[in-house]
């Protein structure tokens, strides 16, 4: 009996997907629920599992192709004769024996590795990208003294990597490499242009003395970590301060839909996260109903899923306000771009000791610059400035956040 392998139904907001990698070849034995192929959308990577065990027939759609929901990819013959090939490839061992995320599976496949030889340090001893990279680094160290034959380098047209390695040529040459833009990068570019072309975007700035937050974290970090099994970071303070400010200035938590303004009575805060595929923004839903520990746990979970490529559509859709932290990369000051259809985004930056004047005296304080970009069609400059001042006041007196005053 022949069973069709089709592209799963895509979410309403996603028109198509790119077929990244087949993990099986025609004629290979496949097991039920074994991942056959990865599909990349503009937000997440989807796995297409085998509905039944059998032999994979002709592959109808090659790597790098654009597919729509319901498109036929291949067929599986479920009845296997005694003479059918039984030898499992390395890819089968990869997907059957050890559960791997799509990003890790690609690294293992592209570098021709045996995952059984890699020690996993992730949750439940799962193998992470860092584990694979560490294993590769060890292999390079061990073979550094041994002359190696030139190796042919292949560049996958739909490859997803945090950076592109430019091919090296003879001295004086001018090497170039052309690669297709990933769907996520293309979507980010589209949304950035949309924000700049369709919004009257302005940015206002302020600075905040982070001493009180730093002292509070230092005083309670150990007890907080022991009780909640998660560290108390800076982001939870910024989310709490932002929510209190959003309650005072509801227009900043609103969005424009045609000629209408939609005022949201809930607080879904997007947290910009760096991933191997680029910048993504998972959404912390009903953030006002979470305590500090709940916020921090969700942020850690978002970060782990972003690195593993396992964030779902539901976790990436929507949001009424966004916070981005360029400070973790060393940014001193920047103007963040709106995340449509939201009308405002808060930019955090690095904390640096600076000379400030207090009570007529020059003192050194840990200062962070804040930036609020907003759509002037909906948000007045006065409200934007006062909103940022409200965040500043909440952070410089964090007791207000804890006591809700």
C-alpha positions in Angstrom: 0.0 0.0 0.0 1.3 3.5 -0.9 1.0 6.3 1.6 1.4 9.9 0.6 3.7 12.3 2.4 2.3 15.8 2.1 3.2 19.3 3.5 1.2 19.7 6.7 -1.5 22.4 6.9 0.3 25.7 7.4 -1.1 28.4 9.8 -3.4 31.0 8.3 -0.7 33.7 8.3 1.8 31.5 6.5 1.4 31.1 2.7 4.3 28.7 1.9 7.5 27.1 3.2 10.9 26.2 2.0 12.0 22.5 2.0 15.4 22.6 3.8 16.7 19.1 4.0 15.5 15.5 3.3 16.9 13.2 6.0 16.1 10.1 3.9 16.8 9.1 0.3 14.6 7.1 -2.1 14.7 3.4 -1.2 15.6 4.0 2.4 13.7 2.2 5.2 11.7 4.6 7.4 10.0 4.0 10.7 6.7 5.4 11.9 7.0 9.0 13.3 10.6 9.3 12.1 11.4 12.8 10.8 11.7 12.7 7.0 12.2 16.4 6.1 12.5 19.9 7.6 10.4 22.8 6.3 11.3 26.4 7.0 8.7 29.1 7.3 9.3 32.7 8.0 9.1 31.9 11.7 9.8 28.3 12.6 11.1 25.0 11.3 8.6 22.2 10.9 9.3 18.5 10.9 7.4 16.2 8.6 7.2 12.7 10.3 6.5 9.4 8.5 2.9 8.4 9.1 3.8 4.7 8.8 6.8 2.5 8.6 7.9 1.4 5.1 10.2 2.2 2.2 10.5 5.8 0.9 9.7 6.1 -2.7 10.7 8.7 -5.2 11.3 12.2 -3.7 9.1 14.6 -5.7 10.3 17.9 -4.2 14.1 18.5 -3.9 15.9 20.5 -1.2 15.5 24.3 -1.5 12.1 24.1 -3.1 9.1 26.3 -2.1 6.1 24.3 -1.1 2.4 25.0 -0.2 0.3 23.3 2.4 -0.9 20.0 1.1 1.7 19.6 -1.6 2.8 16.0 -2.3 6.4 15.5 -1.3 6.9 11.7 -1.7 5.3 8.3 -1.1 5.9 5.5 1.3 5.3 1.8 0.5 4.1 0.4 3.8 4.3 -3.3 2.7 8.0 -4.3 2.7 9.2 -7.5 1.0 11.8 -9.8 2.6 14.3 -8.7 0.0 13.9 -5.0 0.8 17.0 -3.2 2.1 17.3 -3.2 5.9 20.5 -1.3 6.4 19.8 2.0 8.3 21.7 5.0 7.2 23.5 7.4 9.7 20.5 9.7 9.3 18.2 7.0 10.5 20.3 6.4 13.6 20.3 10.1 14.2 16.5 10.5 14.2 15.6 7.1 15.6 17.9 6.6 18.5 18.5 10.1 19.8 16.0 12.9 19.7 17.5 16.0 18.1 16.1 19.4 17.3 16.1 20.4 13.6 19.0 22.8 14.1 21.2 20.1 15.8 20.1 17.4 13.3 21.3 19.6 10.4 24.7 20.1 12.1 25.1 16.4 12.6 24.0 15.6 9.1 26.1 18.3 7.4 29.3 17.3 9.3 28.7 13.6 8.9 28.7 12.9 12.7 27.6 10.0 14.8 25.4 11.6 17.6 26.1 8.6 19.8 29.6 10.0 20.3 28.5 13.4 21.4 27.8 14.2 25.1 24.6 16.1 25.6 24.5 18.9 28.2 20.9 20.1 27.5 17.8 19.3 29.5 17.4 15.5 29.9 21.0 15.2 28.4 19.7 16.3 25.0 22.4 17.3 22.5 22.6 21.1 21.9 24.2 23.0 19.1 27.0 24.0 21.6 27.6 20.3 22.2 28.0 19.6 18.5 30.3 22.6 18.1 32.4 21.5 21.1 32.7 18.0 19.6 33.8 19.5 16.2 36.3 21.7 17.9 37.8 18.6 19.7 38.1 16.8 16.4 39.9 19.7 14.8 42.3 19.9 17.8 43.1 16.1 17.5 43.7 16.3 13.8 45.5 19.7 13.7 49.0 18.0 13.4 47.9 15.5 10.7 48.1 16.6 7.1 44.6 16.3 5.5 43.6 15.9 1.9 41.7 18.9 0.4 38.0 18.5 1.2 35.3 19.5 -1.2 33.0 22.1 0.4 29.3 22.0 -0.4 27.0 25.0 0.3 23.4 24.1 0.8 21.1 26.6 -0.9 18.7 26.6 2.1 21.3 26.3 4.8 20.7 28.1 8.0 23.8 29.3 9.9 24.5 32.2 12.2 27.2 33.5 9.9 28.5 32.8 6.3 32.1 31.7 5.9 33.5 33.6 2.9 35.6 31.2 0.7 39.3 32.1 0.8 41.2 32.5 -2.5 44.8 33.2 -3.5 46.5 36.3 -2.2 45.2 39.4 -4.1 41.9 37.7 -5.1 38.5 39.1 -4.4 36.3 36.2 -3.4 32.5 36.5 -3.2 29.8 34.1 -2.2 26.1 34.4 -3.2 23.6 32.6 -1.0 19.8 32.9 -0.9 18.3 35.0 1.9 16.6 32.7 4.5 12.8 33.1 4.8 13.2 34.5 8.3 15.7 37.1 7.1 13.4 38.0 4.2 10.4 38.4 6.5 12.4 40.6 8.9 13.5 42.8 5.9 9.9 43.0 4.7 8.6 44.0 8.2 11.3 46.6 8.7 10.4 48.3 5.4 6.8 48.1 6.3 7.4 49.8 9.6 9.4 52.6 8.1 7.1 53.2 5.2 3.7 52.8 6.9 4.4 54.4 10.3 5.3 57.9 11.5 8.1 56.6 13.6 9.9 58.7 16.2 12.2 57.8 19.1 12.6 59.4 22.5 15.4 58.7 25.0 16.1 58.7 28.7 18.6 57.3 31.1 18.0 55.2 34.2 20.2 54.7 37.3 20.3 50.9 37.7 21.8 50.9 41.2 18.6 50.0 43.1 17.9 47.1 40.8 21.5 45.9 41.0 21.4 46.1 44.8 18.1 44.3 45.0 19.3 41.5 42.7 22.5 41.1 44.7 20.7 41.0 48.0 18.1 38.4 47.0 19.7 36.5 44.1 20.7 33.4 46.1 17.4 33.0 47.9 15.5 33.7 44.6 17.5 31.1 42.7 17.2 28.5 45.5 13.4 28.9 45.7 12.5 29.3 42.1 15.3 27.4 40.3 16.0 30.3 38.0 18.1 33.4 38.3 16.7 36.9 38.8 17.6 38.8 35.7 17.1 42.4 34.6 14.4 41.7 32.0 11.7 40.8 34.6 12.2 44.3 36.1 11.8 46.0 32.7 8.7 43.9 31.9 7.1 44.8 35.2 8.0 48.5 34.8 6.7 48.5 31.2 3.4 46.9 32.2 2.8 49.5 34.9 3.6 52.3 32.4 1.3 50.7 29.7 -1.6 50.7 32.2 -1.1 54.5 32.7 -0.7 55.1 28.9 -3.1 52.7 27.1 -2.4 54.2 23.7 1.1 52.7 23.7 -0.4 49.3 24.2 -2.8 49.8 21.2 -2.5 49.3 17.4 -4.0 50.8 14.3 -6.2 48.7 12.0 -7.2 50.8 9.0 -9.1 53.8 10.3 -9.7 52.2 13.7 -7.6 52.1 16.9 -7.6 48.8 18.8 -7.0 49.3 22.6 -5.8 46.0 24.1 -7.0 45.2 27.6 -4.3 42.6 28.0 -0.5 42.8 28.0 1.3 40.4 25.6 4.9 41.4 25.7 7.3 40.4 22.9 10.8 39.6 23.9 13.4 40.0 21.1 15.7 36.9 21.2 18.7 36.1 19.1 18.8 32.7 17.4 20.9 30.9 14.8 18.2 31.9 12.3 18.3 35.6 13.2 16.2 37.8 15.5 12.8 36.4 16.6 10.3 37.7 19.0 8.4 35.2 21.2 5.5 36.6 23.1 5.0 36.5 26.8 1.2 36.4 27.0 -0.7 37.9 29.9 2.6 39.1 31.3 0.8 41.2 33.9 -0.4 38.0 35.6 3.1 36.6 36.1 5.4 37.2 39.0 9.1 37.8 38.7 9.9 34.0 38.8 7.3 33.2 36.1 8.7 35.9 33.8 12.3 34.7 34.2 11.3 31.0 33.6 9.5 32.0 30.5 12.4 34.0 29.2 14.8 31.1 29.8 12.4 28.8 28.0 12.2 31.1 25.1 16.0 31.3 24.8 16.4 27.6 24.9 13.7 27.0 22.3 15.2 29.8 20.1 18.6 28.1 20.1 17.0 24.7 19.4 14.7 26.0 16.7 11.6 24.6 18.5 9.5 27.8 19.1 5.9 27.3 17.9 3.8 29.6 15.8 1.6 30.3 18.9 4.7 31.5 20.8 5.7 33.9 18.0 2.4 35.4 16.9 0.7 38.5 18.3 2.0 40.8 21.0 1.0 44.3 22.0 4.4 45.7 23.0 8.0 44.6 22.4 11.2 44.9 24.4 14.6 44.4 22.8 17.9 44.3 24.7 20.9 45.4 22.5 22.9 45.8 25.7 23.8 42.1 25.8 25.8 42.8 22.6 27.4 45.9 24.0 25.1 48.5 22.4 25.3 51.9 24.1 22.4 53.6 22.3 20.1 52.7 19.3 16.7 53.5 17.8 14.7 50.2 17.7 12.3 49.8 14.8 8.6 49.1 15.4 7.2 45.5 15.3 4.0 46.1 13.2 1.1 46.3 14.0 2.4 47.4 17.5 2.9 51.1 17.9 5.8 51.1 20.3 9.0 49.2 21.2 11.4 49.7 24.1 15.1 49.4 23.6 17.5 48.5 26.5 21.2 49.1 26.3 24.4 48.3 28.1 24.9 49.3 31.8 27.9 51.6 32.1 29.4 53.4 35.1 29.0 57.1 34.4 29.5 60.4 36.3 26.1 61.9 37.3 25.2 64.8 39.5 23.2 64.0 42.7 22.4 66.7 45.3 25.0 69.0 43.8 27.8 66.3 43.9 29.3 64.3 41.0 29.0 60.6 41.8 29.5 57.4 39.7 26.4 55.4 39.0 25.6 52.4 36.8 23.5 54.0 34.0 21.5 52.5 31.1 20.2 54.5 28.2 16.6 53.7 27.2 15.0 54.3 23.8 11.3 54.2 23.0 10.4 54.2 19.3 6.7 54.9 18.7 4.1 55.5 15.9 3.3 59.2 16.1 0.0 58.6 14.3 -1.3 57.1 17.5 1.1 58.1 20.3 1.6 61.8 21.1 5.1 62.9 22.0 4.1 63.9 25.5 2.7 60.5 26.2 5.8 58.8 24.8 8.1 60.9 27.0 6.0 60.4 30.1 5.8 56.6 29.4 9.6 56.4 29.4 9.8 58.5 32.6 7.3 56.1 34.2 9.6 53.2 33.3 12.6 55.1 34.7 10.8 55.8 38.0 9.8 52.2 38.4 13.3 50.9 37.9 15.0 53.5 40.1 12.4 52.7 42.9 11.7 49.0 42.3 9.7 48.8 45.6 6.9 50.5 43.6 6.8 47.5 41.3 6.8 45.0 44.1 4.2 46.9 46.1 2.1 47.9 43.1 2.1 51.6 44.1 
